[in-house]
Amino acid sequence: MPVDDDRFRDLCIGYLSDELSADERRAFLEELDRRGAEGREELRSLREAYGAVSLDAPAAEPPDGLKESVMEAVDADAGDSGGGTPGRATPSAEDGGGGRWVRWGLAAAAVLLLGLLGLNNLRLRGSLERTRAALDSAERRLARADSLQRRLAALEQDFTTVAAPSTESRLLSATRDTFPGRARVFVDPETGRALLYARDLPILPPDSVYQLWTIRDGEPESAGTFQPGADRQAQLEIPTAEQVLGADAVAVTVEPAPGSRQPSTQPILVASSS
Amino acid sequence: MLAYLAAALIDPVARTHSLNRRGTGQIELDALLQEVAAGDRDAFERLYDRTSRYVFGVLFRILDDRQRAAEAAQEVYTQVWETAGDFDPDRGSALTWLATIARSRALDRSRSSQSYERALEGMQSEPEAHPTGSRPENPEEAAALRRRREAVREAMTGLPDEQRAVLRLSYFGGLSQREIAEETDIPLGTVKSRMRSAMGKLENRLRPTLGGRG
């Protein structure tokens, strides 16, 4: 079931702070998939805002020796992977066996061992994170299957509306010769359903949406926003049939995401009342 | 007909502008991480030099212990070396990616020993500034990070106390919203709405500084 904007933001925040239950996580991934580019952009924006809280912590100087220790671990990893280990002394019997060299050798070995243990720990953690990513992927596929099933049911319902004998339709024509898109609004007064079908729409940048307006007595009212799919087609369910039946005109504009309260650009598709 | 529609439809006041841009320092960090992913040790060293004060600051804020923060920093940078290839600039900035790793490693350590009471005490207070030493750093980049930090501090200060407290308990204390509700005796719905509102304000106030896609 689609969730409202506040709930989606709650789920995004829960996802970023890693506190969603398995069911919530599945609902979130499903909704993220349903919202497409718009949802991903919202998540990205929230991720940046949440991450920015880290800058509320004052900068602090790391202790002396931390950098050397970190670089030692990296060099050990490079050596472990078959690369060179520049600057690393390798104690051997030829070192003479003096106490000082033994201590240096033991210290170097301890640093190396700690580094390798740390890396092993990280590899295990990496494996855990990869397993979790695989689980996420499986959950996304499952959510996608659910979503497709619901989409099929919705399409069957749309077909019933479009094909009903009582259904009226209005063609929206392009206001410019260069605009390739076309759209048609279907209204079934008997069931109260109204749908917009559009095709050949140019794909918009992620920060823009198409928005449908009905105009009555010179006052525009939003009937929803939409984005074409990869096939450049789009569908939109209009809140009520009355909104279209009582309108003097219907028009489509391009607006900044997630939509505008009032149209802010010239219409690209229009249909006046017949 | 079109003139009528244009008059009815266009309201220039309603037009909004979205300025999505990324700072130079942010792009440089993205590029450095990509070099690290390719196994470039020198790039990793530069990344450490440019971010260690920031990362250590986050770790120290969460753990409140220099020794444990140093241990966590070792883990953070080793993980960065190992997993830099996982960084995806389309999902967020390099700084946010680093912060996520640092927060996660610090909270792993914190949860094993810190009580909620201590978290509550520590996270609701204003953070103290720490000396940042005199090591040389790229002045342009340091200035960019300083500007970001100032913008965040200003945005945080501008939040109502109760929203700021909830955000800090979540980010630095690692408490879930349900835990925050239990510990502070506030209804969960109120905690969620405070968190949502705080995040919305931060998004709006920081958008020009932190930028977005682009």
Interface residues (C-beta under 8 A of the other chain):
Chain A: D6 R9 D10 I13 G14 S17 D18 E19 E41 R44 S45 L46 R47 E48 A49 Y50 G51 A52 V53 S54 L55 D56 A57 P58 A59 A60 E61 P62 P63 L66 K67 S69 V70 M71 A73 V74 D75 D77 A78 G83 G115 G118 L119 N121 L122 R123 R125 G126 T175 P206 D207 W213 I215 G218 E219 P220 A249 A251 T253 P256 A257 S260 R261 Q262 P263 S264 T265 Q266 P267 V270 S272
Chain B: M1 L2 Y4 L5 A6 A7 A8 L9 I10 D11 P12 V13 A14 R15 T16 H17 S18 N20 G39 R41 F44 E45 Y48 D49 S52 R53 Y54 V55 F56 G57 V58 F60 R61 I62 R66 A69 A70 A73 Q74 E75 Y77 T78 Q79 W81 E82 T83 D90 R91 G92 S93 L95 T96 A99 T100 A102 R103 S104 P127 E128 A129 H130 P131 T132 G133 R135 L145 R148 R149 V152 R153 A155 M156 L167 R168 S170 Y171 F172 S176 Q177 R178 K192 M195 R196 M199 G200 L202 E203 L206 R207 L210 G212 R213
